[in-house]
Amino acid sequence: MFTLRLATPADLPAIRELIPLSAEALSPGFYTPEQASSAIRYVFGPDTQLIADGTYFVAEAEGEIVACGGWSWRRTLYGGDQMKAADDPALDPAHEAARIRAFFVHPAWARRGIASAIMKACVDAASAAGFRRLALMSTLPGEPLYRAFGFVAGERITDTLPDGVGVPFVPMEREL
């Protein structure tokens, strides 16, 4: 059993703890330890704008946050606050895809339908905001999950992070 709700600034410490736990547990077999460490340092992290916009969800179980994820009507496709260097303007729902952002599930709570519940909440909210498409940048371990949600993969990209480590990601889209 879990409950889903919008994240608040008070949730940031728990989200900051959850993200590396999730990323480290899912990375073996997809990323080298160096790639996982670099992505955790430079890419994965909370985007506080999503919380301020009211588009980021947390799942709670047994009194703890066990998953998080959200959507956005802003241009940023992926990455936490540590990646942002510019304004994050609004998207045009008639012509652009809403963003699916920063899904992380505690390894002990994986494969229990939590990510599906968060995705449904995101799809419903983006649709209600007038969007007709969704886009995201998937990690390699996340690609099968997003395919199951109906996303279609584009060509892999490699993001060279500030420490020089190249980390592959997969752009994905789907219609609403």
ABEGO torsion letter per residue (X at the ends): XBBBBBBBAAAAAAAAAAAAAAAAAAABGABBAAAAAAAAAAABEBBAAAAAAGABBBBBBGGBBABBEBBBABABABEBAAABABBBBBBBAAABBBBBBGBBBBAAABGAGAAAAAAAAAAAAAAAAGBABBBBBBBAAAAAAAAAAGBBBBBBBBBBBAAGBBBBBBBBBBBX
